[in-house]
């Protein structure tokens, strides 16, 4: 047995981690940094910064909607490439592979910046890899021709190696990983994947060398310690398959007793001892397994292995008792599995798993960390660790979040309709006053007065009529002087000094008005320009008021109709979401029932073996009892 020989892994793999590499899409070194600008860290558009705020708060749906609105309204012009990369990444992690691929393909056509193109090729390859288009993914990965952020640069060879292995091109995976030098956190995973690829190529000694080196290496983190245990377990079973039992035993002993692979290591250690016919030594790890949780297949198998060892030691009564205990344990576990299967069929499995979910956590990092305490859930740890099941749970969670979002909008519609009605009422109250004000504005009369003033200024300018720009006081004096000059007494020859003083006063007044003529003409023209601006503003306001009188009722009717149409639309969307959620929950339920059925079938197989072995012991005992009297008679 070679556990998980086809699997490959990378940093971030835990019991409930998604399968494969778990480095985040927009991350370097485990953090989501790809949303930062390509050419710097300065956010130059407010709306892009708002999107990033929601993104880093794990509010990914809000980030997606804000980004779509900002891009549609042209508000992220300074971050066109970065915002499109982020949009593609959000679509990718919401499972919208087609849309994500379209975005990355468009980026490759439109962008000439090497960093953007390299990241686009990387993400395009990752989209294809996640869709199991491994050949197409490799084609995209091969087009990355420059530097990538540190996290993506480390992830790239791992993705390529897994794509090669999925295509059965283990030699290419070996070529890629052999001697690869990357970040310290990735070297161990590269070595493990290299060992897997070499084993699949039947280059066993080379695979053993890689796995043994990893199995002896120091491990600073819990994940690396788990990986080291996995390498030792795989190496131990390889040697068991080759009959190198004495070499297998110490390797399996390197697996930690409190690690996730300890049960299989104990089982293998017992078989290594049994292979050398040291059955008493084999009983030590097997008896340890017997005390562990029956959910583990290694524990279930140990219930058969223990009486097998007793039988080999000719302790037939202990062997018979062991098989009887195994049958009782199998029967009890099968009964519990039947209850679990019935519970899974009730349709409450997936809702129970998500009952403690925190909806504020975004999709990007979310994963099911703990299972609720129920009969069926205790059998599903291995199933929940699978990538497909985790993705299904994410889909159900997304659909539930969308449904809650639509419920919120449905409740808002009544508020919006009330707002429209309030505005319609306020318009009705103001419409009379607005209409009267528009009718009394007298824009045409003001325009006529302006035109008359403009004509007057034109005449003054053409004839240089300084009196035409006189002040009220100057005009009064001028008119009085003109009237005085028209009197007969002043025109007679006897006027003398009076006529001279008249001419002097008139000349001084004319001189003063002529002196200020240019300034006054400029000032009046400026005033006329201001009048024109005010008239234009008044006309615009009058036109806006007139248009508002015509458009406001129609606009309010439009909003009211739009709000009314959204209700049925939301209801249809809710129905579609409910159908999709039900379909996805049924799919997950079927996966759970299938997994439970597989466990039940395995237990039935073990039960048959136990029954057969117990029957064999009884037959031997009966045969011995029959031959004993014949032996006595012969004596």
TORMARDO-292350 format. One line per 8 residues: their letters; for each residue x, y, z of C-alpha. Coordinates in Angstrom, 2 decimals, decimal comma. Layout:
BEGIN
a> X Y Z ~ ...
% end
This chain:
BEGIN
xxxxxxxx> 0,00 0,00 0,00 ~ 1,29 3,44 -0,87 ~ -1,00 6,04 0,72 ~ -1,90 9,00 -1,44 ~ 0,74 8,24 -4,05 ~ -1,13 10,27 -6,64 ~ -1,46 13,31 -4,44 ~ 0,85 16,25 -4,31
xxxxxxxx> 0,89 19,08 -1,92 ~ 2,29 22,48 -1,05 ~ 2,51 24,94 1,84 ~ -0,79 25,42 3,60 ~ -1,98 21,79 3,44 ~ -3,81 20,79 6,61 ~ -6,54 18,35 7,51 ~ -9,23 20,67 6,20
xxxxxxxx> -7,12 22,57 3,68 ~ -8,09 22,54 0,06 ~ -6,19 19,94 -1,94 ~ -3,13 21,02 -3,86 ~ -1,31 24,29 -3,38 ~ -2,85 26,61 -0,86 ~ -0,87 29,78 -1,53 ~ -3,45 32,52 -2,03
xxxxxxxx> -4,13 33,78 -5,55 ~ -3,32 37,42 -4,88 ~ -0,57 36,74 -2,39 ~ 3,13 36,77 -1,93 ~ 4,36 34,72 0,98 ~ 0,86 33,84 2,10 ~ -0,65 37,32 2,04 ~ -3,08 38,77 -0,45
xxxxxxxx> -0,85 41,39 -2,05 ~ -1,65 41,12 -5,71 ~ -4,32 43,73 -5,24 ~ -1,58 46,29 -4,64 ~ -0,63 48,43 -7,64 ~ 1,79 46,80 -10,07 ~ 4,08 49,80 -10,33 ~ 3,93 51,01 -6,75
xxxxxxxx> 2,01 51,03 -3,51 ~ 0,29 54,41 -3,88 ~ -3,47 54,34 -4,42 ~ -4,24 57,17 -6,79 ~ -7,99 56,66 -7,24 ~ -10,36 56,96 -4,29 ~ -12,76 54,32 -5,59 ~ -9,96 51,80 -6,11
xxxxxxxx> -8,85 52,43 -2,53 ~ -12,43 51,80 -1,39 ~ -12,40 48,48 -3,23 ~ -9,11 47,50 -1,59 ~ -10,53 48,47 1,81 ~ -13,37 45,97 1,38 ~ -10,99 43,37 -0,06 ~ -8,56 43,50 2,86
xxxxxxxx> -11,51 43,34 5,27 ~ -12,41 39,98 3,65 ~ -15,61 41,55 2,33 ~ -15,06 40,05 -1,10 ~ -18,59 40,39 -2,42 ~ -18,60 44,08 -1,52 ~ -15,14 44,44 -3,08 ~ -16,38 42,81 -6,27
xxxxxxxx> -19,52 44,95 -6,56 ~ -17,69 48,20 -5,74 ~ -14,98 47,37 -8,26 ~ -17,52 46,61 -11,00 ~ -19,31 49,93 -10,38 ~ -16,06 51,89 -10,23 ~ -14,78 50,37 -13,47 ~ -18,11 50,85 -15,24
xxxxxxxx> -18,14 54,54 -14,29 ~ -14,50 55,09 -15,28 ~ -13,29 55,90 -11,77 ~ -10,16 53,72 -11,65 ~ -8,28 55,14 -14,62 ~ -4,98 55,25 -12,71 ~ -5,26 51,56 -11,79 ~ -6,68 50,03 -14,95
xxxxxxxx> -4,39 46,98 -15,08 ~ -4,28 46,36 -11,33 ~ -8,05 46,66 -10,96 ~ -8,58 44,21 -13,82 ~ -6,16 41,74 -12,23 ~ -8,06 42,03 -8,96 ~ -11,37 41,62 -10,76 ~ -10,12 38,49 -12,50
xxxxxxxx> -8,84 37,12 -9,20 ~ -12,18 37,72 -7,48 ~ -14,03 36,01 -10,31 ~ -11,55 33,12 -10,16 ~ -12,09 32,51 -6,46 ~ -15,85 32,75 -6,87 ~ -15,56 29,90 -9,38 ~ -16,33 32,16 -12,38
xxxxxxxx> -13,58 30,60 -14,46 ~ -14,91 31,70 -17,84 ~ -15,14 35,35 -16,84 ~ -11,75 35,23 -15,16 ~ -10,15 33,71 -18,26 ~ -11,75 36,39 -20,45 ~ -10,28 39,11 -18,25 ~ -6,77 37,66 -18,22
xxxxxxxx> -6,88 37,07 -21,97 ~ -7,95 40,69 -22,51 ~ -5,12 41,90 -20,29 ~ -2,65 39,99 -22,44 ~ -3,96 41,73 -25,54 ~ -4,13 45,25 -24,11 ~ -1,20 45,53 -21,71 ~ 2,44 45,95 -22,68
xxxxxxxx> 3,76 46,10 -19,12 ~ 5,82 42,92 -18,49 ~ 4,75 42,53 -14,86 ~ 1,08 42,70 -15,80 ~ 1,50 40,26 -18,68 ~ 3,42 37,75 -16,56 ~ 0,82 37,82 -13,81 ~ -1,97 37,54 -16,36
xxxxxxxx> -0,32 34,46 -17,92 ~ 0,12 32,98 -14,45 ~ -3,50 33,51 -13,46 ~ -4,74 32,33 -16,83 ~ -2,75 29,14 -16,34 ~ -4,17 28,75 -12,87 ~ -7,72 29,18 -14,16 ~ -7,10 26,41 -16,67
xxxxxxxx> -5,42 24,21 -14,07 ~ -8,42 24,52 -11,75 ~ -10,66 23,55 -14,65 ~ -8,47 20,43 -15,19 ~ -7,27 21,79 -18,54 ~ -3,74 20,75 -17,71 ~ -2,20 20,95 -21,19 ~ -3,65 24,43 -21,72
xxxxxxxx> -2,47 25,44 -18,25 ~ 1,09 24,39 -19,08 ~ 0,93 26,41 -22,29 ~ 0,01 29,52 -20,28 ~ 2,63 28,86 -17,60 ~ 5,32 28,50 -20,26 ~ 4,53 32,03 -21,48 ~ 5,57 33,58 -18,17
xxxxxxxx> 8,83 35,13 -19,24 ~ 9,90 37,38 -16,42 ~ 9,81 38,09 -12,72 ~ 6,76 37,38 -10,57 ~ 6,03 38,34 -6,97 ~ 7,82 35,98 -4,60 ~ 4,76 33,93 -3,65 ~ 3,64 33,42 -7,25
xxxxxxxx> 7,19 32,61 -8,37 ~ 7,32 29,83 -5,76 ~ 3,86 28,53 -6,67 ~ 4,51 28,43 -10,41 ~ 6,83 25,37 -10,53 ~ 4,54 23,48 -8,15 ~ 1,52 24,11 -10,36 ~ 3,49 23,09 -13,44
xxxxxxxx> 4,70 19,92 -11,72 ~ 1,17 18,97 -10,70 ~ -0,08 19,63 -14,23 ~ 2,66 17,38 -15,59 ~ 1,75 14,66 -13,11 ~ -1,96 14,95 -13,94 ~ -1,04 14,35 -17,58 ~ 1,10 11,37 -16,62
xxxxxxxx> 4,27 13,23 -17,60 ~ 6,15 12,28 -14,48 ~ 9,50 12,57 -16,24 ~ 8,78 16,26 -16,96 ~ 7,78 16,79 -13,35 ~ 11,02 15,19 -12,21 ~ 13,04 17,38 -14,58 ~ 11,31 20,48 -13,27
xxxxxxxx> 11,63 19,70 -9,57 ~ 15,01 17,95 -9,49 ~ 17,48 20,46 -8,12 ~ 14,90 23,24 -7,94 ~ 15,94 25,95 -5,50 ~ 13,11 28,02 -4,10 ~ 11,95 29,62 -0,86 ~ 12,69 27,52 2,19
xxxxxxxx> 9,02 26,86 2,88 ~ 8,58 25,29 -0,56 ~ 11,66 23,06 -0,78 ~ 10,16 20,28 1,35 ~ 7,02 20,19 -0,80 ~ 9,07 20,14 -3,97 ~ 11,05 17,21 -2,59 ~ 7,89 15,31 -1,67
xxxxxxxx> 6,31 15,88 -5,08 ~ 9,58 14,83 -6,70 ~ 9,53 11,62 -4,70 ~ 5,95 10,93 -5,81 ~ 6,86 11,52 -9,47 ~ 9,93 9,27 -9,23 ~ 7,87 6,52 -7,59 ~ 5,33 6,67 -10,40
xxxxxxxx> 8,19 6,28 -12,88 ~ 9,33 3,16 -10,98 ~ 12,59 4,92 -10,20 ~ 12,20 3,55 -6,72 ~ 15,69 4,09 -5,38 ~ 15,67 7,73 -6,40 ~ 12,20 8,15 -4,88 ~ 13,45 6,51 -1,69
xxxxxxxx> 16,40 8,91 -1,60 ~ 14,15 11,97 -1,84 ~ 11,59 10,71 0,69 ~ 14,27 9,56 3,13 ~ 16,02 12,92 2,93 ~ 12,73 14,68 3,64 ~ 11,88 12,19 6,40 ~ 15,10 13,03 8,23
xxxxxxxx> 14,96 16,80 7,72 ~ 14,21 19,27 10,54 ~ 10,72 20,79 10,53 ~ 10,05 24,15 12,12 ~ 6,29 24,30 11,55 ~ 3,37 21,98 12,17 ~ 2,72 21,69 8,43 ~ 6,30 20,65 7,70
xxxxxxxx> 6,18 18,11 10,54 ~ 3,04 16,64 9,00 ~ 4,74 16,50 5,62 ~ 7,79 14,82 7,13 ~ 5,52 12,19 8,70 ~ 3,80 11,67 5,36 ~ 7,15 11,15 3,64 ~ 8,24 8,61 6,26
xxxxxxxx> 4,92 6,80 5,97 ~ 5,18 6,64 2,17 ~ 8,79 5,44 2,38 ~ 7,91 2,80 4,95 ~ 5,15 1,36 2,79 ~ 7,38 1,39 -0,30 ~ 9,86 -0,79 1,57 ~ 7,05 -3,01 2,83
xxxxxxxx> 5,95 -3,55 -0,77 ~ 9,51 -4,46 -1,70 ~ 9,83 -6,91 1,18 ~ 12,49 -4,80 2,90 ~ 10,74 -5,19 6,24 ~ 13,75 -4,61 8,48 ~ 14,33 -1,24 6,79 ~ 10,65 -0,31 6,90
xxxxxxxx> 10,29 -0,66 10,69 ~ 12,68 2,14 11,78 ~ 11,34 4,51 9,12 ~ 7,76 4,01 10,29 ~ 8,95 4,56 13,85 ~ 9,98 8,08 12,86 ~ 6,29 9,03 12,38 ~ 5,00 10,92 15,42
xxxxxxxx> 2,50 9,09 17,61 ~ 0,34 12,23 17,90 ~ 0,40 13,13 14,21 ~ -2,31 12,61 11,58 ~ -0,44 9,66 10,02 ~ 0,35 7,80 13,24 ~ -2,42 5,19 12,87 ~ -1,25 4,02 9,44
xxxxxxxx> 2,34 4,08 10,67 ~ 1,47 1,86 13,65 ~ -0,41 -0,53 11,38 ~ 2,53 -0,71 8,97 ~ 5,01 -1,16 11,82 ~ 3,02 -4,13 13,03 ~ 2,99 -5,72 9,58 ~ 6,75 -5,13 9,31
xxxxxxxx> 7,24 -7,10 12,52 ~ 4,79 -9,75 11,40 ~ 6,67 -10,12 8,12 ~ 9,74 -11,15 10,16 ~ 7,47 -13,54 12,16 ~ 7,94 -11,49 15,33 ~ 4,25 -11,54 16,15 ~ 4,69 -10,55 19,77
xxxxxxxx> 6,43 -7,37 18,61 ~ 3,65 -6,82 16,06 ~ 1,06 -6,91 18,83 ~ 2,56 -3,83 20,50 ~ 1,56 -1,25 17,83 ~ -1,64 -3,11 16,98 ~ -2,84 -3,18 20,58 ~ -2,09 0,55 20,73
xxxxxxxx> -4,30 1,02 17,66 ~ -7,15 -0,94 19,22 ~ -7,58 1,81 21,81 ~ -8,00 4,51 19,17 ~ -11,04 5,83 17,32 ~ -12,82 3,26 15,20 ~ -13,32 5,87 12,49 ~ -9,77 5,28 11,25
xxxxxxxx> -9,44 2,47 8,70 ~ -6,10 1,52 10,24 ~ -7,83 0,98 13,60 ~ -10,50 -1,11 11,90 ~ -7,85 -3,27 10,22 ~ -5,95 -3,67 13,49 ~ -8,98 -5,46 14,96 ~ -8,30 -8,19 12,39
xxxxxxxx> -4,53 -8,04 12,76 ~ -4,51 -8,61 16,55 ~ -6,30 -12,01 16,55 ~ -4,26 -12,93 13,47 ~ -1,10 -12,46 15,55 ~ -2,59 -14,43 18,47 ~ -3,42 -17,28 16,10 ~ 0,15 -17,27 14,77
xxxxxxxx> 1,32 -17,54 18,39 ~ -1,04 -20,55 18,86 ~ -3,08 -18,56 21,38 ~ -6,32 -19,72 19,79 ~ -8,63 -18,72 22,62 ~ -7,24 -15,18 22,56 ~ -7,54 -15,20 18,77 ~ -11,17 -16,35 18,92
xxxxxxxx> -11,96 -13,72 21,54 ~ -10,25 -11,10 19,37 ~ -12,30 -11,99 16,30 ~ -15,49 -12,00 18,36 ~ -14,59 -8,54 19,72 ~ -13,88 -7,39 16,16 ~ -17,27 -8,66 14,98 ~ -19,00 -6,85 17,84
xxxxxxxx> -17,11 -3,64 17,08 ~ -17,87 -3,91 13,36 ~ -21,56 -4,57 14,01 ~ -21,80 -1,58 16,34 ~ -20,01 0,66 13,87 ~ -22,15 -0,57 10,95 ~ -25,26 0,21 12,99 ~ -23,98 3,71 13,67
xxxxxxxx> -23,17 4,11 9,97 ~ -26,73 3,10 9,08 ~ -27,99 5,84 11,41 ~ -25,51 8,28 9,87 ~ -26,62 7,42 6,33 ~ -30,25 7,89 7,31 ~ -29,37 11,22 8,91 ~ -27,52 12,33 5,78
xxxxxxxx> -30,56 11,51 3,67 ~ -32,67 13,86 5,81 ~ -31,16 16,85 4,02 ~ -29,84 18,55 7,17 ~ -26,19 17,58 6,72 ~ -24,90 20,64 4,87 ~ -27,02 23,21 6,79 ~ -25,69 21,71 10,03
xxxxxxxx> -22,11 22,05 8,79 ~ -22,65 25,75 8,06 ~ -24,77 26,47 11,12 ~ -21,88 28,14 12,97 ~ -20,55 29,94 9,89 ~ -19,53 33,57 10,24 ~ -20,91 35,28 7,15 ~ -18,49 38,20 7,63
xxxxxxxx> -15,54 36,05 6,61 ~ -14,92 36,37 2,89 ~ -14,69 33,52 0,45 ~ -10,95 33,97 -0,14 ~ -9,70 32,39 3,07 ~ -12,81 30,57 4,25 ~ -12,71 26,88 4,96 ~ -14,64 24,56 7,25
xxxxxxxx> -12,38 24,10 10,26 ~ -14,65 22,09 12,57 ~ -17,54 19,72 12,10 ~ -20,65 19,92 14,30 ~ -20,99 17,08 16,77 ~ -23,44 14,67 15,14 ~ -23,59 10,98 14,31 ~ -22,99 11,41 10,59
xxxxxxxx> -20,39 14,17 10,81 ~ -17,94 12,09 12,82 ~ -17,50 9,84 9,78 ~ -16,91 12,65 7,29 ~ -13,54 14,10 8,25 ~ -11,80 12,56 5,26 ~ -14,58 13,68 2,93 ~ -14,51 17,26 4,20
xxxxxxxx> -10,75 17,38 3,60 ~ -11,30 16,83 -0,13 ~ -11,06 19,79 -2,48 ~ -14,32 18,99 -4,27 ~ -16,35 18,87 -1,06 ~ -14,81 22,09 0,26 ~ -15,59 23,85 -3,03 ~ -19,15 22,58 -2,82
xxxxxxxx> -19,48 23,97 0,70 ~ -18,12 27,28 -0,56 ~ -20,70 27,30 -3,32 ~ -23,53 26,66 -0,87 ~ -22,15 29,38 1,37 ~ -21,94 31,82 -1,55 ~ -25,49 31,02 -2,61 ~ -26,71 31,55 0,95
xxxxxxxx> -24,87 34,89 1,09 ~ -26,41 35,98 -2,21 ~ -29,84 34,97 -0,96 ~ -29,33 37,00 2,22 ~ -28,18 39,95 0,09 ~ -31,34 39,70 -2,01 ~ -33,47 39,48 1,13 ~ -31,88 42,71 2,30
xxxxxxxx> -32,62 44,40 -1,01 ~ -36,18 43,09 -0,96 ~ -36,69 44,77 2,41 ~ -35,20 47,99 1,03 ~ -37,68 48,18 -1,84 ~ -40,51 49,25 0,45 ~ -38,27 51,99 1,82 ~ -37,39 53,15 -1,69
xxxxxxxx> -41,05 53,22 -2,70 ~ -41,85 55,28 0,39 ~ -39,05 57,69 -0,56 ~ -40,54 58,08 -4,06 ~ -43,99 58,73 -2,61 ~ -42,55 61,33 -0,23 ~ -40,83 63,10 -3,10 ~ -44,03 63,00 -5,16
xxxxxxxx> -45,96 64,55 -2,29 ~ -43,31 67,24 -1,78 ~ -43,35 68,01 -5,50 ~ -47,12 68,37 -5,46 ~ -46,87 70,84 -2,58 ~ -44,22 72,96 -4,32 ~ -45,42 72,70 -7,91 ~ -47,90 75,62 -7,64
xxxxxxxx> -45,36 78,01 -6,19 ~ -42,74 76,96 -8,73 ~ -45,17 77,47 -11,61 ~ -46,13 80,93 -10,36 ~ -42,52 81,88 -9,92 ~ -41,65 80,76 -13,43 ~ -44,55 82,67 -14,92 ~ -43,62 85,86 -13,06
xxxxxxxx> -39,94 85,74 -13,83 ~ -40,28 88,24 -16,76 ~ -37,13 87,07 -18,51 ~ -38,24 88,58 -21,83 ~ -38,84 92,03 -20,24 ~ -35,41 91,93 -18,64 ~ -33,91 90,98 -21,96 ~ -35,63 93,96 -23,65
xxxxxxxx> -34,26 96,33 -21,04 ~ -30,81 94,84 -21,52 ~ -31,05 95,27 -25,28 ~ -32,09 98,92 -24,87 ~ -29,10 99,53 -22,60 ~ -26,78 97,85 -25,09 ~ -28,15 100,02 -27,93 ~ -27,68 103,16 -25,83
xxxxxxxx> -24,06 102,24 -25,11 ~ -23,50 101,55 -28,78 ~ -24,80 105,02 -29,72 ~ -22,68 106,64 -26,99 ~ -19,57 104,83 -28,20 ~ -20,14 105,72 -31,85 ~ -20,76 109,43 -31,22 ~ -18,56 109,78 -28,17
xxxxxxxx> -21,55 111,19 -26,28 ~ -19,97 111,96 -22,94 ~ -23,29 113,23 -21,61 ~ -24,80 109,82 -22,29 ~ -22,57 108,38 -19,53 ~ -23,06 111,28 -17,06 ~ -24,05 110,65 -13,48 ~ -27,46 111,77 -12,25
xxxxxxxx> -25,98 114,86 -10,61 ~ -23,90 115,71 -13,70 ~ -26,87 115,22 -15,97 ~ -28,98 117,53 -13,79 ~ -26,32 120,24 -13,93 ~ -25,89 119,79 -17,67 ~ -29,61 120,08 -18,29 ~ -29,83 123,23 -16,13
xxxxxxxx> -26,86 124,78 -17,94 ~ -28,43 123,85 -21,29 ~ -31,71 125,47 -20,21 ~ -29,88 128,55 -19,06 ~ -28,03 128,77 -22,35 ~ -31,30 128,66 -24,22 ~ -32,70 131,74 -22,39 ~ -32,98 134,97 -24,57
xxxxxxxx> -31,35 137,08 -21,90 ~ -28,14 135,14 -22,06 ~ -28,08 135,28 -25,84 ~ -28,34 139,10 -26,01 ~ -25,32 141,31 -26,38 ~ -25,96 142,77 -23,03 ~ -25,24 139,44 -21,33 ~ -21,53 140,34 -21,03
xxxxxxxx> -19,89 138,63 -18,03 ~ -22,88 136,30 -17,52 ~ -22,36 134,75 -20,95 ~ -18,68 134,27 -20,27 ~ -19,37 132,56 -16,93 ~ -21,98 130,32 -18,68 ~ -19,45 129,19 -21,26 ~ -16,87 128,56 -18,53
xxxxxxxx> -19,21 126,44 -16,41 ~ -20,37 124,43 -19,42 ~ -16,78 123,84 -20,51 ~ -15,65 122,69 -17,05 ~ -18,59 120,27 -16,80 ~ -17,95 118,94 -20,31 ~ -14,26 118,59 -19,46 ~ -15,02 116,53 -16,34
xxxxxxxx> -17,40 114,20 -18,20 ~ -14,96 113,79 -21,09 ~ -12,14 112,99 -18,69 ~ -14,09 110,06 -17,17 ~ -15,67 108,95 -20,45 ~ -13,38 105,95 -21,26 ~ -13,51 104,54 -17,74 ~ -17,28 104,96 -17,58
xxxxxxxx> -17,71 103,30 -20,98 ~ -15,54 100,34 -19,90 ~ -17,43 100,07 -16,64 ~ -20,80 100,05 -18,37 ~ -19,67 97,42 -20,82 ~ -18,47 95,28 -17,93 ~ -21,82 95,74 -16,21 ~ -23,53 94,73 -19,43
xxxxxxxx> -21,44 91,54 -19,55 ~ -22,46 90,76 -15,97 ~ -26,08 91,36 -16,91 ~ -25,66 88,94 -19,81 ~ -24,22 86,31 -17,46 ~ -27,03 86,78 -14,98 ~ -29,63 86,63 -17,74 ~ -28,06 83,43 -19,08
xxxxxxxx> -28,13 81,94 -15,58 ~ -31,72 83,05 -15,14 ~ -32,69 81,56 -18,50 ~ -30,93 78,27 -17,58 ~ -32,67 78,17 -14,20 ~ -35,98 78,98 -15,87 ~ -35,40 76,21 -18,42 ~ -34,39 73,77 -15,65
xxxxxxxx> -37,46 74,68 -13,66 ~ -39,68 74,23 -16,69 ~ -38,00 70,91 -17,52 ~ -38,31 69,79 -13,89 ~ -42,02 70,49 -13,97 ~ -42,27 68,20 -16,98 ~ -39,66 65,57 -16,02 ~ -40,10 65,18 -12,27
xxxxxxxx> -43,45 63,39 -12,43 ~ -42,18 61,19 -15,25 ~ -38,94 60,48 -13,34 ~ -40,82 59,58 -10,19 ~ -43,11 57,31 -12,19 ~ -40,01 55,71 -13,77 ~ -38,44 55,05 -10,36 ~ -41,68 53,71 -9,01
xxxxxxxx> -42,05 51,37 -11,98 ~ -38,42 50,27 -11,66 ~ -38,86 49,53 -7,95 ~ -42,04 47,62 -8,73 ~ -40,22 45,56 -11,38 ~ -37,37 44,71 -9,01 ~ -39,64 42,84 -6,62 ~ -40,57 40,05 -9,09
xxxxxxxx> -37,02 40,04 -10,43 ~ -35,60 39,47 -6,94 ~ -38,20 36,76 -6,37 ~ -37,11 35,00 -9,57 ~ -33,46 35,29 -8,55 ~ -34,28 33,93 -5,10 ~ -36,05 30,97 -6,67 ~ -33,03 30,30 -8,93
xxxxxxxx> -30,68 30,56 -5,96 ~ -32,85 28,19 -3,96 ~ -32,82 25,68 -6,83 ~ -29,05 25,93 -7,23 ~ -28,48 25,67 -3,51 ~ -30,75 22,67 -3,23 ~ -28,98 21,03 -6,17 ~ -25,55 21,69 -4,64
xxxxxxxx> -26,65 20,47 -1,21 ~ -28,04 17,31 -2,80 ~ -24,74 16,77 -4,61 ~ -22,81 17,15 -1,36 ~ -25,33 14,94 0,39 ~ -24,80 12,27 -2,28 ~ -21,03 12,56 -1,81 ~ -21,48 12,12 1,94
xxxxxxxx> -23,77 9,12 1,53 ~ -21,32 7,58 -0,92 ~ -18,43 8,11 1,50 ~ -20,45 6,62 4,34 ~ -21,40 3,72 2,09 ~ -17,76 3,09 1,26 ~ -16,95 2,94 4,96 ~ -19,85 0,59 5,54
xxxxxxxx> -18,71 -1,65 2,69 ~ -15,18 -1,72 4,11 ~ -16,50 -2,69 7,51 ~ -18,66 -5,42 5,94 ~ -15,56 -6,73 4,18 ~ -13,65 -6,76 7,46 ~ -16,61 -8,46 9,12 ~ -16,64 -11,24 6,52
xxxxxxxx> -12,91 -11,76 7,03 ~ -13,40 -11,89 10,80 ~ -16,25 -14,38 10,46 ~ -14,21 -16,56 8,14 ~ -11,16 -16,47 10,44 ~ -13,31 -17,23 13,49 ~ -14,98 -20,10 11,66 ~ -11,57 -21,43 10,72
xxxxxxxx> -10,46 -21,38 14,38 ~ -13,66 -23,16 15,40 ~ -13,20 -25,73 12,64 ~ -9,65 -26,39 13,76 ~ -10,77 -26,66 17,36 ~ -13,57 -29,06 16,38 ~ -11,17 -31,12 14,27 ~ -8,74 -31,27 17,16
xxxxxxxx> -11,54 -32,39 19,49 ~ -12,52 -35,16 17,07 ~ -8,99 -36,44 16,65 ~ -8,24 -36,45 20,38 ~ -10,45 -39,52 21,24 ~ -9,10 -41,42 18,25 ~ -5,59 -40,79 19,49 ~ -6,55 -42,04 22,98
xxx> -8,09 -45,20 21,48 ~ -4,97 -45,81 19,43 ~ -2,88 -45,68 22,61
% end
